[in-house]
Amino acid sequence: MVASNFALQARPIKVLIAGGSYAGLGTALNLLDLCSGRFPRFEYNVEGEPDPRKIGVEITIVDERDGYYHLISSPLVLASSDFAKKAWRRFDEIPALKNIKTIQGSVQRIESKLQKATIIEANSKLPTEVPYDFFVGASGLRRAWPVVPQSLTKADYIGETLSHIKSVEAAANGVVVVGGGAVGIEMAAEIKLVMPTQRVTLIHSRENLLSSEPLPNDFKERSRLALEETGVELILGERVLETLNLTNEDGSQYSELILSSGAHITCGCVIHAMSKSVPSTAYMPQASLDDQQYVQVTPS
Ligand SMILES: Cc1cc2nc3c(=O)[nH]c(=O)nc-3n(C[C@H](O)[C@H](O)[C@H](O)COP(=O)(O)OP(=O)(O)OC[C@H]3O[C@@H](n4cnc5c(N)ncnc54)[C@H](O)[C@@H]3O)c2cc1C
């Protein structure tokens, strides 16, 4: 329907995408393929010929970051400086985006009836209005440090991650990761993998790792065994009541953790791998959101 409606189109259809991570880039590139008479590149079970009709389309991606950050690799990024350098690619360094406009900025508001978005551009810090025919919200969740790096440019990101890795490497008496969910497990395991001589302890408040995940108990048990095989030490069923940041006589810093059993643990670096992520939907009309700020979607 879109193809025939726009067959005689006077101008390209403007598609504005908020977010240039997995969902945003996936949308942009598949749409570009479909509008160019090709199979969408993410569809590998293709049969027959693609629909050859072409649709003029002008795709713009707005992201607060200056590039694509491979977010799910954060635990390895925060352990390996070699890997960290590869996990962020500025949008202007990605050949596949050459026919897509990218803007570094933050979508502040969309007015769906007027079909326009207000963006604060990162460089000018000024609001700009961007008209669109179709808007795609792919702005995901906001996640706290150290679950993911907080930098918005590649240059800052390199500084942020390398300084964290240095403090993990230099931590006398080892590193403690607090929180045995998926992120904490992966962080502890990646540090041990990259720095095998560093002492790594994971503390989790429940008796089972991954306790809040809807996974079978034998999966959780396998995760515990696999983690212990890497050499990570586990303390389960203990809460961290307090973290004291202290200074040695020689001026070096260390932390003391007080656990619910009364035990004290001393280490050179504490990583809190727990945080509640919040939807990044502040720009959406309030009526479209539920009480947790997620977009209310219809089954279709
Ligand atoms: C440490 C970690 C490990 C994970 N591992 C896995 C895994 O192994 N497998 C898996 O399937 N999932 C994993 N996940 C979950 C996965 O990261 C998410 O499902 C995925 O990132 C969602 O992608 P997205 O494109 O929807 O949003 P996001 O990745 O959250 O990206 C949103 C983008 O929008 C931008 N943005 C936000 N607000 C605005 C705004 N107002 N204006 C402009 N831009 C904005 C952000 O800068 C960001 O680039 C992991 C998550 C974490 C934290």
The ligand as a Tripos MOL2 file, in Angstrom:
@<TRIPOS>MOLECULE
LIG
   53    58     1     0     0
SMALL
NO_CHARGES

@<TRIPOS>ATOM
      1 C1         25.6230   -5.4430   30.2340 C.3       1 LIG1
      2 C2         24.4740   -5.9190   29.3510 C.ar      1 LIG1
      3 C3         24.5950   -7.1000   28.6430 C.ar      1 LIG1
      4 C4         23.5460   -7.5250   27.8080 C.ar      1 LIG1
      5 N1         23.7070   -8.6970   27.1380 N.ar      1 LIG1
      6 C5         22.7370   -9.0900   26.2770 C.ar      1 LIG1
      7 C6         22.9130  -10.2750   25.4980 C.ar      1 LIG1
      8 O1         23.9210  -10.9700   25.6200 O.2       1 LIG1
      9 N2         21.9180  -10.6120   24.6300 N.ar      1 LIG1
     10 C7         20.7930   -9.8330   24.4760 C.ar      1 LIG1
     11 O2         19.9400  -10.1610   23.6550 O.2       1 LIG1
     12 N3         20.6180   -8.7070   25.1930 N.ar      1 LIG1
     13 C8         21.5450   -8.3240   26.0830 C.ar      1 LIG1
     14 N4         21.3630   -7.1790   26.8140 N.ar      1 LIG1
     15 C9         20.1440   -6.3850   26.5800 C.3       1 LIG1
     16 C10        20.3640   -5.4880   25.3460 C.3       1 LIG1
     17 O3         21.4340   -4.6210   25.6190 O.3       1 LIG1
     18 C11        19.1210   -4.6570   24.9960 C.3       1 LIG1
     19 O4         18.0560   -5.5380   24.7330 O.3       1 LIG1
     20 C12        19.3990   -3.7970   23.7640 C.3       1 LIG1
     21 O5         20.4630   -2.8880   24.0400 O.3       1 LIG1
     22 C13        18.1680   -3.0190   23.3320 C.3       1 LIG1
     23 O6         18.5160   -2.3270   22.1670 O.3       1 LIG1
     24 P1         17.7670   -1.0060   21.7220 P.3       1 LIG1
     25 O7         18.3320   -0.6070   20.3940 O.co2     1 LIG1
     26 O8         16.3020   -1.2020   21.8220 O.co2     1 LIG1
     27 O9         18.0930    0.1150   22.8450 O.3       1 LIG1
     28 P2         19.4590    0.5850   23.5100 P.3       1 LIG1
     29 O10        20.5680   -0.3750   23.2440 O.co2     1 LIG1
     30 O11        19.1220    0.9340   24.9130 O.co2     1 LIG1
     31 O12        19.8330    1.9100   22.7110 O.3       1 LIG1
     32 C14        19.0950    3.0780   22.7860 C.3       1 LIG1
     33 C15        19.8420    4.1640   22.0220 C.3       1 LIG1
     34 O13        19.0200    5.3420   22.0490 O.3       1 LIG1
     35 C16        19.8130    6.4660   22.4040 C.3       1 LIG1
     36 N5         18.9060    7.4170   23.0680 N.ar      1 LIG1
     37 C17        18.2480    7.2570   24.2430 C.ar      1 LIG1
     38 N6         17.4440    8.3010   24.4890 N.ar      1 LIG1
     39 C18        17.5840    9.1430   23.4460 C.ar      1 LIG1
     40 C19        17.0180   10.4130   23.1070 C.ar      1 LIG1
     41 N7         16.1100   11.0120   23.8890 N.pl3     1 LIG1
     42 N8         17.4200   11.0080   21.9650 N.ar      1 LIG1
     43 C20        18.3240   10.4200   21.1420 C.ar      1 LIG1
     44 N9         18.8780    9.2220   21.4000 N.ar      1 LIG1
     45 C21        18.5240    8.5950   22.5360 C.ar      1 LIG1
     46 C22        20.9170    5.9130   23.3000 C.3       1 LIG1
     47 O14        22.0570    6.7610   23.2720 O.3       1 LIG1
     48 C23        21.1720    4.5420   22.6630 C.3       1 LIG1
     49 O15        22.1720    4.5850   21.6630 O.3       1 LIG1
     50 C24        22.3580   -6.7520   27.6780 C.ar      1 LIG1
     51 C25        22.2420   -5.5510   28.4170 C.ar      1 LIG1
     52 C26        23.2810   -5.1380   29.2410 C.ar      1 LIG1
     53 C27        23.1350   -3.8470   30.0110 C.3       1 LIG1
@<TRIPOS>BOND
     1     1     2 1
     2     2     3 ar
     3     2    52 ar
     4     3     4 ar
     5     4     5 ar
     6     4    50 ar
     7     5     6 ar
     8     6     7 ar
     9     6    13 1
    10     7     8 2
    11     7     9 ar
    12     9    10 ar
    13    10    11 2
    14    10    12 ar
    15    12    13 ar
    16    13    14 ar
    17    14    15 1
    18    14    50 ar
    19    15    16 1
    20    16    17 1
    21    16    18 1
    22    18    19 1
    23    18    20 1
    24    20    21 1
    25    20    22 1
    26    22    23 1
    27    23    24 1
    28    24    25 2
    29    24    26 1
    30    24    27 1
    31    27    28 1
    32    28    29 2
    33    28    30 1
    34    28    31 1
    35    31    32 1
    36    32    33 1
    37    33    34 1
    38    33    48 1
    39    34    35 1
    40    35    36 1
    41    35    46 1
    42    36    37 ar
    43    36    45 ar
    44    37    38 ar
    45    38    39 ar
    46    39    40 ar
    47    39    45 ar
    48    40    41 1
    49    40    42 ar
    50    42    43 ar
    51    43    44 ar
    52    44    45 ar
    53    46    47 1
    54    46    48 1
    55    48    49 1
    56    50    51 ar
    57    51    52 ar
    58    52    53 1
@<TRIPOS>SUBSTRUCTURE
     1 LIG1         1 GROUP 0 **** ****
